[in-house]
Amino acid sequence: MDAFYASVELLRYPQLQGLPVVIGGGRRKEDDLLGRLRAAHPEHDWAEDRLDEIPLAFFPRLSGYTGRGVITTATYEARQFGVGSAMGVMKAAKLCPDAILLPVDFDQYRHYSQRFKAIITGIAPLMENRGVDEVYIDFTEVPGGQRESGRVLARLIQKAIFDDTGLTCSVGVAPNKLLAKMASEFNKPNGISIVTEGDLQNFIWPLPCRKVNGIGPKAEAKLAAHDIHTIGDLAQRDRMWLMQHFGKSYGAWLHDAAHGKDDRPVEMNSEPVSISRETTFEHDLHAVRDREALSAIFTKLCEQVAADLQRKGYVGKTIGIKLRYDNFQSVTRDQTLDHHMDQASAIRHAAGQCLKRVDLTRRLRLLGVRVGSLMKREDWQAQGLHTPQATTLPYTESLFGNTPDAH
């Protein structure tokens, strides 16, 4: 989907079409803008169904933001200024101070995600869910799917999604998932790109190595150290050389990826590996001086993870935490229990034990909680195990600032 979160927000606020808009910095409250309007203009009957009448002057701008928020997505007009996903809002404000800042509304995004995926499966049932805004589709057996090398089907999907939701998407058509993923980025927004095995030399090899899904910043830097900058450079390297320098498994994969090889099937029932929640603080917090605030945030994260588990129908037994210090160093700790569960109190207790194994003398900028080793709740129950009980509140265990060296 094209700039998915931002595009959903533009359905709500069509007066922002064509303007630089970024999504992030916090979660939406129902009265974010309406409350300001009602206070400023009590003579008007402002309502949720009149959001398209909110004057531009009432929308917050990046220039007025203070805090540690992160951008989730941005309209293409904002991206022209260098603003992008995962960028700090304060940094984005320097690049495009006049951009409009809207908070995230995950409930709305999930709603539209379910809608566009239902449309796709009605046309091409073999679909792999890859998150809220992306899917893989195997249309090998779809009647008429091969017409114009798949372009006809791609147009049909685009039109069906737009007619139902008003949202646009970009489609990459290729022999496998690796190339299709890359092709989907070629013609954004609302584009269709078709890549065949014969197109590698012209379309794929000139691209930077980072364009391959699976080559991250560290691998890119290591490749660059060997004078490998493009996918074509990578394709010229011997398979054994890559295995010697990048490890047997990853080196072999690099060689295959550079030559457009990928035999992964489209999996309809892919299961999540873990479920997690994390938050970046508005300002650095200290385990002793900000113990009460940190404990409240920690408890809320555990409750959110528990709610996610219960809503999605999973239980888990590996509980972990993630901390990021004020110097941007990140650490993780986890422990695996002897039983599965989905209770907030049990998650908090186990995650609290993990906290005892990290340095709490330094200031923190991020805190996260994760549950892994997941199992479908119905499968867990079918084994004759006890059903998890409801979350027990309140929490009384002290978590932060309770060790002698945490000063």
C-alpha positions in Angstrom: 0.0 0.0 0.0 1.2 3.5 -0.8 2.2 5.5 2.3 -0.5 3.5 4.1 -1.0 5.3 7.4 -0.8 8.7 5.8 -3.2 7.7 3.0 -5.7 6.5 5.5 -5.5 9.8 7.4 -6.0 11.7 4.1 -9.4 9.9 3.8 -10.3 11.5 7.1 -8.8 14.9 6.3 -9.1 15.3 2.5 -8.1 19.0 2.8 -4.5 17.8 3.4 -4.2 16.2 -0.1 -1.1 17.4 -1.8 0.6 18.7 1.3 3.6 17.3 3.3 2.0 15.2 6.1 3.8 12.9 8.6 2.3 10.4 10.9 3.9 9.8 14.3 4.8 11.4 17.6 2.0 9.7 19.6 -1.4 8.1 19.4 -4.6 9.8 18.3 -7.1 11.0 20.8 -10.7 11.4 19.6 -10.7 15.1 20.5 -7.2 16.0 19.3 -8.4 18.6 16.8 -12.1 18.8 17.5 -11.4 19.8 21.1 -9.3 22.8 19.9 -11.9 23.8 17.4 -14.8 23.6 19.9 -12.8 25.7 22.3 -11.9 28.3 19.7 -15.2 28.4 17.9 -18.0 27.3 20.3 -20.6 28.8 18.0 -20.1 25.9 15.5 -21.4 22.4 16.0 -18.1 20.6 15.1 -18.6 16.8 14.8 -16.6 13.7 13.8 -18.4 13.7 10.4 -17.2 17.2 9.6 -13.4 16.6 9.9 -13.0 17.7 6.3 -14.0 21.2 7.3 -11.2 21.7 9.8 -9.1 24.7 8.7 -5.5 24.1 7.8 -4.4 26.6 10.5 -5.6 24.2 13.2 -3.4 21.3 12.2 -0.1 21.0 14.2 3.1 21.5 12.4 6.4 19.7 12.8 8.0 22.9 13.8 6.0 23.0 17.0 6.9 19.5 18.1 9.1 18.7 21.1 9.8 15.1 22.2 11.2 11.8 21.2 8.5 10.6 18.9 9.3 8.6 15.7 7.7 8.9 12.3 5.8 5.9 11.1 5.2 7.1 7.5 5.0 10.3 5.5 3.2 11.4 2.3 5.3 11.6 -0.8 5.2 15.4 -0.6 7.0 15.1 2.7 9.4 12.5 1.4 10.7 15.0 -1.1 12.3 16.9 1.8 14.1 13.7 3.0 11.5 12.8 5.7 11.0 9.1 6.0 9.8 6.2 8.2 11.6 5.5 11.5 13.1 9.0 11.5 12.9 11.0 14.8 10.2 13.7 14.6 12.6 16.4 15.8 15.0 15.6 12.9 12.1 15.6 10.5 11.1 19.1 11.8 14.5 20.4 10.7 14.0 19.1 7.2 10.4 20.1 6.7 9.2 22.4 9.6 5.9 23.3 7.9 4.8 19.6 7.4 1.6 18.7 9.2 2.0 16.2 12.0 -0.8 13.8 12.8 -0.9 11.1 15.5 -1.2 7.4 14.7 -4.5 5.7 14.8 -3.8 1.9 14.7 -7.5 0.9 15.0 -8.3 2.8 11.8 -5.2 1.4 10.0 -6.2 -2.2 11.0 -9.7 -1.6 9.7 -8.5 -0.6 6.3 -5.9 -3.3 6.3 -8.6 -6.0 6.7 -10.7 -4.4 4.0 -8.0 -4.3 1.3 -6.8 -7.9 2.2 -10.4 -9.2 1.9 -10.6 -7.6 -1.6 -7.4 -9.3 -2.6 -8.4 -12.8 -1.4 -11.7 -12.4 -3.3 -9.6 -12.1 -6.5 -6.5 -14.2 -5.7 -7.1 -16.4 -2.7 -3.4 -17.5 -2.2 -2.2 -14.6 -0.2 0.5 -14.3 2.4 0.0 -11.6 5.0 3.2 -9.5 5.5 2.0 -6.9 8.0 -0.6 -4.2 8.1 0.1 -2.8 4.6 1.8 -5.5 2.5 1.0 -8.9 1.1 2.4 -11.5 -1.3 0.1 -13.1 -3.8 0.6 -16.3 -5.8 -1.6 -16.0 -8.9 -0.1 -18.8 -10.9 -3.4 -20.7 -11.0 -5.7 -17.6 -11.1 -7.8 -17.8 -14.3 -6.5 -15.0 -16.7 -3.7 -14.2 -14.2 -1.0 -14.6 -16.9 -2.6 -12.0 -19.3 0.0 -9.4 -20.2 2.4 -11.1 -17.9 0.2 -10.4 -14.9 -0.5 -6.7 -15.6 -4.2 -7.2 -16.2 -4.6 -8.9 -12.8 -2.5 -6.2 -11.1 -4.8 -3.5 -12.6 -7.9 -5.3 -11.4 -6.5 -5.5 -7.9 -5.6 -1.8 -7.8 -9.0 -0.8 -9.1 -10.9 -3.0 -6.7 -9.0 -1.7 -3.7 -9.4 1.9 -4.8 -13.1 1.6 -5.6 -13.8 0.1 -2.1 -11.4 2.1 0.1 -10.1 5.1 -1.9 -6.5 3.9 -1.3 -3.8 3.2 -3.8 -1.2 0.4 -3.9 1.8 -0.5 -6.0 2.3 -4.0 -7.4 5.4 -5.8 -8.3 5.0 -8.9 -10.6 7.9 -11.4 -10.7 8.7 -15.1 -10.7 9.4 -15.1 -7.0 8.9 -13.2 -3.7 12.4 -11.6 -3.7 12.0 -10.0 -7.1 8.4 -9.1 -6.6 9.2 -7.2 -3.4 11.9 -5.2 -5.2 9.6 -4.5 -8.2 6.8 -3.2 -6.0 9.1 -0.3 -5.1 10.0 0.7 -8.7 6.8 2.7 -9.6 5.4 4.1 -6.4 2.8 5.4 -5.9 0.0 3.5 -7.7 2.4 1.8 -10.1 2.8 -1.7 -11.6 6.2 -3.1 -12.4 6.9 -6.4 -14.1 10.3 -8.1 -13.7 11.3 -11.3 -15.4 14.4 -13.4 -15.0 15.7 -11.8 -18.2 15.5 -8.4 -16.6 18.1 -8.9 -14.0 21.0 -7.3 -15.8 19.0 -4.2 -16.8 16.6 -3.6 -13.8 18.2 -5.4 -10.8 21.9 -5.4 -11.0 22.4 -1.6 -11.2 20.6 -1.2 -7.8 22.4 -0.7 -4.5 22.8 -3.9 -2.5 20.6 -2.5 0.2 17.6 -2.8 -2.1 17.6 -6.6 -1.5 15.3 -7.4 1.3 17.6 -9.1 3.8 20.7 -6.9 3.3 20.8 -4.5 6.2 23.1 -1.6 7.1 25.8 -3.8 8.7 25.9 -6.2 5.7 25.9 -3.3 3.3 28.9 -1.7 5.1 30.8 -5.0 5.0 30.0 -5.5 1.3 31.2 -1.9 0.6 34.4 -2.7 2.4 35.0 -5.3 -0.3 34.1 -2.9 -3.0 30.7 -4.4 -3.6 28.2 -1.6 -4.0 25.6 -2.8 -6.4 23.7 -6.0 -6.8 25.6 -6.5 -10.1 28.9 -6.2 -8.1 27.6 -8.9 -5.8 26.5 -11.2 -8.6 30.1 -11.1 -10.0 31.5 -12.6 -6.8 32.1 -16.3 -6.5 29.7 -18.3 -4.3 32.5 -19.9 -2.3 34.2 -16.5 -1.8 30.9 -15.1 -0.4 30.5 -18.1 1.9 34.0 -17.7 3.2 33.6 -14.0 4.0 29.9 -13.9 5.1 29.3 -17.3 6.5 28.2 -20.5 4.8 24.4 -19.8 5.0 24.3 -16.1 4.5 27.0 -16.1 1.8 25.1 -18.7 -0.2 21.9 -16.7 0.2 23.7 -13.5 -1.0 24.8 -15.3 -4.1 21.3 -16.6 -4.9 19.7 -13.2 -4.2 22.1 -11.4 -6.5 21.1 -13.8 -9.3 17.4 -13.4 -8.6 16.9 -16.8 -7.1 14.3 -17.4 -4.3 12.3 -20.6 -3.8 10.2 -19.5 -0.8 6.5 -20.3 -1.4 3.6 -17.9 -0.6 2.4 -19.1 2.8 -1.2 -18.4 3.6 -1.0 -19.3 7.3 2.3 -17.7 8.3 2.4 -17.4 12.1 4.0 -14.5 14.1 7.3 -15.3 15.8 6.6 -13.0 18.7 4.4 -10.2 19.9 5.9 -7.1 21.4 5.3 -3.5 22.4 7.8 -0.7 23.0 7.8 3.0 23.6 10.4 5.8 23.2 10.2 8.4 26.0 9.7 12.1 25.5 12.9 12.6 27.6 15.5 10.2 29.1 14.3 8.5 32.3 16.3 7.2 35.2 15.5 4.0 37.1 15.7 5.6 40.5 14.6 9.2 40.0 11.8 8.2 37.5 11.0 4.9 39.1 7.2 5.5 39.4 6.9 6.7 35.8 9.0 3.8 34.5 7.0 1.3 36.5 3.7 2.6 35.1 5.0 2.5 31.5 6.4 -1.0 32.0 3.1 -2.2 33.4 1.1 -0.7 30.5 3.4 -2.4 28.0 2.9 -5.7 29.6 -0.9 -5.2 29.6 -0.8 -4.2 25.9 1.2 -7.3 25.0 -1.2 -9.5 27.0 -4.2 -7.9 25.2 -2.5 -8.4 21.8 -1.9 -12.1 22.7 -5.5 -12.6 23.8 -7.0 -10.7 20.8 -4.9 -12.7 18.3 -5.4 -16.0 20.1 -1.9 -16.9 21.2 0.0 -17.9 24.3 3.7 -17.7 24.8 6.4 -18.7 27.2 9.6 -16.7 26.3 9.4 -13.3 27.9 11.9 -10.6 27.0 12.7 -6.9 27.5 14.4 -4.3 25.4 16.2 -1.2 26.7 17.8 1.6 24.8 20.2 3.8 26.8 20.8 7.5 26.3 23.8 6.7 24.1 21.6 4.7 21.8 23.0 1.4 22.8 20.3 -1.3 23.0 20.2 -4.4 25.2 17.8 -7.3 25.3 17.2 -10.0 27.9 14.7 -12.9 28.0 13.8 -16.0 29.8 11.8 -19.1 28.8 9.2 -20.4 31.3 8.1 -24.0 31.6 4.5 -23.1 30.6 2.7 -20.9 28.1 0.5 -18.0 29.3 -1.1 -14.7 28.1 -1.6 -13.0 31.5 -0.4 -9.4 32.0 0.6 -10.1 35.6 2.7 -13.2 34.6 4.3 -11.3 31.7 5.2 -8.4 34.1 6.7 -10.8 36.7 8.9 -12.6 34.2 9.9 -9.4 32.4 10.7 -7.9 35.8 13.1 -10.8 36.4 14.8 -9.9 33.1 15.2 -6.3 34.3 17.4 -7.5 37.1 20.0 -8.7 34.6 20.6 -5.3 32.9 22.4 -2.1 33.9 19.9 0.3 35.5 22.4 2.9 36.4 22.2 4.6 33.1 19.4 6.8 31.7 16.9 5.1 29.4 15.3 6.4 26.2 13.3 3.3 25.2 11.6 0.4 26.9 10.0 -2.7 25.3 8.4 -6.0 26.3 8.2 -9.1 24.1 6.6 -12.5 24.3 7.9 -15.3 22.0 7.7 -19.1 21.6 4.1 -18.6 20.6 1.4 -21.2 20.3 -2.1 -20.9 19.2 -4.3 -20.8 22.2 -6.7 -23.4 20.8 -3.9 -25.8 20.2 -2.6 -25.2 23.7 -6.0 -25.9 25.2 -6.4 -29.0 23.1 -3.4 -30.5 24.8 -5.4 -30.6 28.0 -3.6 -27.8 29.7 -5.3 -25.3 32.0 -6.8 -22.2 30.5 -4.9 -19.0 31.4 -6.8 -17.0 34.0 -7.7 -13.4 33.7 -5.1 -10.7 34.4 -4.6 -10.1 38.1 -4.4 -6.5 39.3 -3.0 -4.5 41.0 0.7 -5.0 40.7 2.8 -4.5 43.8 6.2 -5.8 42.8 8.9 -3.1 42.8 10.8 -3.2 39.5 13.0 -0.1 39.0 15.6 1.3 41.3 15.5 -1.6 43.7 19.1 -2.8 43.4 22.0 -1.4 45.5 24.0 -0.2 42.5 21.1 1.5 40.7 22.0 5.1 41.7 
